[in-house]
Every structure is written in structure tokens, then in C-alpha cells.
Amino acid sequence: MSRPIPGFRLSLGIVVAWLSLLVLIPLAGLFLKASSLPPSRLWEVLSSSRTISAFRVSFGCAAMAAGINAVVGPVVAWTLVRYTFPGRRILDALIDIPFALPTAVAGITLTTLYATNGWVGRLLDPLGIQVSYTLKGIVVALVFVGLPFVIRTVQPVLEEFPAEAEEAAALLGASRLQTILKVILPSMAPAILTGALLSFARCVGEYGSVVFIAGNMPGKTEILPLLIITHLEEFQYGEATAIASAMLVLSFGLLLLGNRMQARLGKGWTR
């Protein structure tokens, strides 16, 4: 049976070779190096209070930032798509700044802004709110780097949403709030979840924008990437790859679970 599009084998070979060089072989090397540790040492590294605390900080703050972005991102996308106002194009371009801005520059800027003597920090300090060098600072940095993923995922869905569906809801007597909650939001839900997952994946491994504002206190505000760097600087390559492998497995598992939820959510809305 002839294929409608020729070149399948060649295309598949290129894809497999490219993925092997960029993804599969490096990951295999990572797990191979981690397996060089004795099981007792591997368990000692992964179960230490410092490692567990770093896992809690990285994954907890990433989940919180992704949740915030899942709420704020659709609002920003709705504003950009549904309204026309002066400076809309400039605002739309500013959304992509976290993609282009070096993460170290973002971290230094956020630390300066939210320090007790910074432009924003000096307003929060009288209220007893400290952002820099706390978990709050980590969440702020992760929200900054993860927000564009949600906005850019939801934005095309809103742009392609048929106006006839909203008109039909209005003719049937639905209020504006009911139309948003029962007509528009269901079509946006898979895109919001996808953007939140992308944001979470980006935030878990974030280093540059977090390391400056976190304070890097072991057991309190130390993130996993910094702990891995610390082991590498001490020439403990097996310990570093062990933590990286565990981080990879846990991240992949959470993303796989999120993708299954997204698929079920999409099927549920199409019924």
C-alpha cells in the first residue's frame, strides 16, 4: 500500500537520530552515572533532609506559580484578544520578554525591585511582607518566567472561538457570566491546563531567575538546581546525577499525569 506522503522512513530516521543525539543519549548517560552510586549511598543522598527540602521548595513553588499563572494568564489573554485599547500591541510584545531576557538579568532585577529598599519592597516592608530571599520571592520569579506559556497557549483558542456560540447563548437567555462559565471556559480549559503544565515544567528546572532572589538557605529556600550545582562544584558527580535523575522521573510522571487529565478533560467537553 503506497503512502500518500512519500519519505516517511527518511523523516522518521531523521527524527529518531535527532532525538537520540539531543535527548535519549544524554538522558541515558545521566541515569548511567547515577547508577554508579551504591544503593545505600543513593538512598542516603535522596532521603537526606536537605534534598527532601529542596524537592519540596522546587516542586511546591513551581506548582504554586503554575496555579497563579493558570488564573492570571487567561485574564491577560482575554484582555489582549477581546479589547482594543492604546498600547495593546506594546503589552502583547511585553508578554514575550521572559523568553528573550536572560534569566540572570531577570533574577537580579526582581531581587532589586522586591528588596526592602527596592521600589516595590519598600512599599511592602511596612506591611511586614518580605519577598526577596524568601519562598515568596521564588514564587514571584517563577510566575514571571512561566506566565507567557499560559498566555500564548490560551490566546489562539480565544482568537479562533466562534462568535456564533456566544450569540446563540445570548439568544437562549444566558447572561454574560453564564456564557463565559458554560460556553467559553469549557473550550479554554484544555488550553489552560496545557499552559499550566508547560509553566510548571519550566519553573521546576528554573535556576537563573531564582538563585538571586531565593536567598539559597539550605533547608529553607534552596532549590534543586542549586543543590545539583553544589554537588558538581564539590566533584560529587554521582550525587548530582542521582538528584537530577529523581527530579527528571518525578517531573515526567507529573507531566504524564497532567497530559492524561488534559486528554480526559478534552473528551469530556466534546461529549
C-alpha positions, -999 to +999 in steps of 0.1 A: +000+000+000+015+033-011+017+061+014+001+094+004+031+114+016+065+098+005+096+100+026+082+085+058+112+063+065+137+090+059+117+115+080+113+090+108+151+082+107+160+119+110+136+124+139+149+093+158+185+103+152+180+139+162+161+129+194+187+104+202+215+129+200+197+156+219+175+137+244+179+099+246+217+096+248+222+125+273+194+110+295+209+076+293+242+090+304+225+107+333+209+075+346+241+055+339+262+079+360+236+079+388+236+041+388+273+041+396+265+050+432+260+021+456+223+017+466+230+027+502+247+060+491+219+066+465+193+063+492+213+084+516+215+113+491+179+112+480+165+108+515+186+135+532+167+163+548+185+188+526+175+170+494+139+165+505+136+202+514+150+212+480+124+189+463+097+205+484+108+240+476+112+235+438+081+215+432+059+233+457+068+268+444+066+256+408+031+242+414+020+274+432+034+296+403+017+274+377-016+277+396-013+315+397-004+316+360-035+294+352-057+321+367-039+353+356-028+340+322-064+336+307-073+370+321-044+386+303-051+366+271-088+376+273-079+413+276-055+412+247-079+393+224-113+408+233-105+445+238-089+472+218-070+499+237-040+522+233-008+503+238-023+468+233+004+458+208+031+470+232+016+450+260+013+420+237+050+423+229+060+426+266+045+392+273+074+376+255+101+394+275+107+364+298+115+343+266+142+368+254+155+382+287+185+363+302+173+346+334+201+360+354+191+396+345+155+388+354+167+374+388+188+405+396+160+428+385+134+411+406+157+410+436+164+447+433+127+455+430+115+434+459+143+441+483+134+461+514+149+492+498+136+484+463+107+502+445+082+475+454+098+461+485+098+494+503+060+495+499+056+460+513+081+463+541+058+485+564+031+458+560+055+432+573+058+414+539+093+404+528+097+390+493+134+388+485+153+359+500+121+341+509+098+315+493+076+344+482+104+356+461+109+322+445+072+322+435+074+357+421+103+348+399+086+316+387+054+334+379+075+358+358+091+331+338+061+309+334+033+333+327+039+336+289+034+299+284-002+301+296-010+333+277+004+321+244-014+288+247-048+303+255-046+333+232-051+313+199-080+295+214-098+327+222-090+342+188-105+312+170-135+309+193-166+313+171-187+343+179-218+323+168-216+303+200-217+334+222-246+348+201-266+315+205-261+316+242-273+351+244-304+343+223-312+314+247-312+339+276-278+332+291-262+361+310-226+373+301-212+354+332-231+322+323-218+325+287-182+328+300-185+299+325-206+275+305-196+282+268-162+299+266-144+285+296-150+248+287-133+254+253-104+271+271-100+245+298-076+221+278-055+251+267-053+265+302-042+231+315-017+227+288-002+262+295-002+254+332+017+222+326+043+240+304+046+267+330+052+241+357+078+222+337+096+254+330+095+265+366+107+232+382+141+235+365+145+273+366+178+284+380+190+319+368+160+340+378+155+322+412+191+318+425+194+356+432+161+362+449+158+329+468+185+335+494+197+299+489+194+288+526+197+250+528+166+235+542+146+267+537+150+284+503+174+261+484+162+249+451+171+216+434+191+231+405+213+249+431+217+217+451+228+199+419+253+227+411+267+225+447+274+188+443+290+194+409+313+220+424+323+195+451+331+169+423+303+147+436+291+138+401+272+107+412+252+125+438+244+153+414+232+130+387+212+110+413+192+141+423+188+151+387+175+117+378+150+117+406+139+152+396+135+141+360+115+110+369+092+129+392+087+158+367+080+133+339+055+115+360+036+146+369+036+158+333+023+124+321-005+126+347-013+161+336-014+151+300-038+122+308-060+147+327-059+170+298-070+143+274-099+133+296-109+169+300-109+174+263-130+143+257-154+154+285-160+188+269-165+173+234-193+150+245 
